[in-house]
């Protein structure tokens, strides 16, 4: 549990302390200079993609069907065969489009939630896909209780878009999120489901200097979809990552 908690630097949602006070906690605070100079060596090791030997070196276009919405993409529809949380019934099935050249990355057992299902107290990574030239996407799941004490709460009942990203920001960046790194927040409705969408400029994030995110709540879980790119990848992949993000649905 401690490993996951330190991985995301996640504040306790039941505490009355603000996100900013959590971020400045003397026990957890690392300056950006210290972080970039390598003082926090453990977190990059945990959040970084697995070595190439652990990756599934197969392009998703070789086994996923074309997306009905856009045949130039393929469609990943998660089922109980894909993750421990889906098998345990802790996460509702979700789907999103991917370019056919992307590859699925393996997730370490401690980050997958496999060890704590069906009653995980910490967030976990569901799935992760990556392309060296375009960026990466991942689905992060968090127990609803970390954000609210109300069972089966909707994302609106948890809070405003700004409040939700203040709590989920570390899941997006891999370390911390400053309020001024939020470029844009919007709300999307799909039937009875509401999604909060974010554009983030995150120069110090471990996941990438550019992040797009989408959050929703269903059942007892909050689902966060994150699309990330480096400065080098962003100019040519921005539209692709936005299309992937827009396609995400629970």
Secondary structure, DSSP 8 states (H G I E B T S, - for coil): -HHHHHHHT---TTSSS-HHHHHT-TTT---HHHHHTTS-HHHHHHHS---GGGS--SBGGGTS-B-SS-TTEEEEE--TTT-HHHHHTSS---EEEEETT-EE----HHHHTTTTTTS-SS-EEEEEEEETTTEEEEEEEEEGGGT-SSTT--HHHH--HHHHHHHHHHHHHSS---GGGEEEEEEEEETTEEEEEEEEE-TT-SS-SEEEEEEEEETTEEEEEEEEE-HHHHHHHHHHHHHHHHH-B-
